[in-house]
Amino acid sequence: MGPLDADLEDLYRRRHGAYQVMLASVTGSVESARDVVQEAFARALQYQHGYDGQRSLEGWVWRIAFRVAIDSHGSHELAVDEVPEVAFVDESRDPTLAAAVRELPPQRRMAIFLRYFADLSYAEIGEVLGTAEGTVAATLSQAHRQLSAQLTPNEVVA
Amino acid sequence: MTTYDDNLLAARFATLAPEPLAGDWNDVLRSAGMAPASRRRSRGLSGRRRRFLVVLAAMALVAALGTATALGVRALILRGGYIGLPPEGATPSGPETGELVLRYKGLSATVGGEGWVWVYADGRILSTGIRSSSVPGGANKLSSGVSERRLTPEGVELLRSELVATGLFDRRGLSLLFDPHAGVAYWGGVTLRRGGRLVSLDWGCSSPRCEGATATREQLLKIRRVDALVTDPASVLPSSAWVVREVRPYVPSHYNVCMTTSPPKDASELLSLLPAPAADVLRGKSLSRSEGDIVEAREAGIVVLGRAVNYCAKLTTEEAREVAEPLSGFAPDLRFYGEAALAYQLAEAVDNLDPTSISFDPDLPDGGFSAGG
């Protein structure tokens, strides 16, 4: 038994749904994302000596999960923010938002997904993407501005 | 964007998101090669692999099948590969010995799972623990047993040259660390015979205690290539490189039969625990002895729990069968459930140490015998 077993189990039980939804943007479906999440946590268990404890455990697992998802996608050389797709969402539920998200450049789309599908803070998004919190804030600001331009004012601004 | 806007967008994205599926932590544990509710220990005995302590869930599985005897386990292990002794009449892999060209141990980035691979100059590729779509059914839920495939001599050279072409084997021993923030969660090591000497490559340690250079992006891609070449060669090497591409169970000519106990005792004491026919076979053999620590990983670090001793003898398959058959009424030692060995418990554990057991490990063509190399 490794020292992180209990923490990883707790993280999985609390957050596996968020991992699935977010990673479906890479794998293309929730079904395949579930397998990726399972494999990612399995690797985290097996590889827990690789966690240095300096940053959040959740962020570390997110990075593993993205790497597994990208590998499963057959795109070993891509960076995390080069891969998010929109096809996995049910566009009929909000066609306007889906269309607006599709227009976002991949980096902004990834930041938006991490913010709203994974429910991560700016600092946590920075950890996952390997960028500074300020860069995340700037990227999200640009994304928000672009979304606002495509959604009607009533849809975004009260 | 205001907080209100942020909340509004969050609500709209929540509507857009697909419903996640149910997740099962036990599936994660199985993917990690850890049976649910298992308790792991590693043993510091020289030349022996890490052992896992009693697998409670596996015991429950056996109970659910209506028997807690070795017969119950045997019914499980005959699916796909096998663990322990081969079915009677199975033809042993030949030749009996072989020169090791390559040895790998790691957590594969290509096929997942922690496992071992050995490649011999005669073309044989043996592996255990490696998960792959090309490996038909496991011997049990946690192990594929030891599998065999066979390359042509040219295929062996092609594999070797592909590995050398990565440039990672130019030095005698290269150790590449991973940036702990890179999300790279695999590790491994390859020892390759090159020009009459052995060169090694290790990757994936990201502990501050590890020594080595942090892998560059280019080196990471090369490591992925090495990982794929050794753990999933069927997907990488052309069909012309193969004599037998499909996976078959490895049938050894010999077994290493080992008795283990803690705290250490004399061999005669352990032999007295065996049924007479089994003890008689082992009494006529030379028993090698090794002693080491029993350790357990805890939050505070590695803790030494006590000492253990191994006594091992190399037996022919038929001799090993003569030892094993009188033991069929003994409880299986389920610490070995995920490995390629058959094992029985001879006596209960004392003082929270390991139980006394006897195991049957397949002998490999280079004389190695533990699945852990």
Interface residues (C-beta under 8 A of the other chain):
Chain A: M1 G2 P3 E9 Y12 R13 H16 G17 A18 Q20 V21 A24 V30 E31 R34 V37 Q38 E39 A40 F41 A42 R43 A44 L45 Q46 Y47 H49 G50 Y51 D52 Q54 R55 W60 W62 R63 I64 A65 F66 R67 V68 D71 H76 E77 V80 F88 V89 D90 E91 R93 D94 L97 A98 I112 R115 Y116 F117 D119 E127 G130 S141 H144 L147 S148 E155 V156 V157 A158
Chain B: M1 T2 Y4 D5 L8 L9 A10 R12 F13 A14 T15 L16 A17 P18 E19 P20 L21 G23 W25 D27 V28 L29 S31 A32 G33 M34 S38 R39 R40 L107 A109 G112 E114 F178 P180 H181 A182 G183 V184 A185 Y186 W187 G204 C205 S206 S207 P208 L221 R224 E296 A297 R298 E299
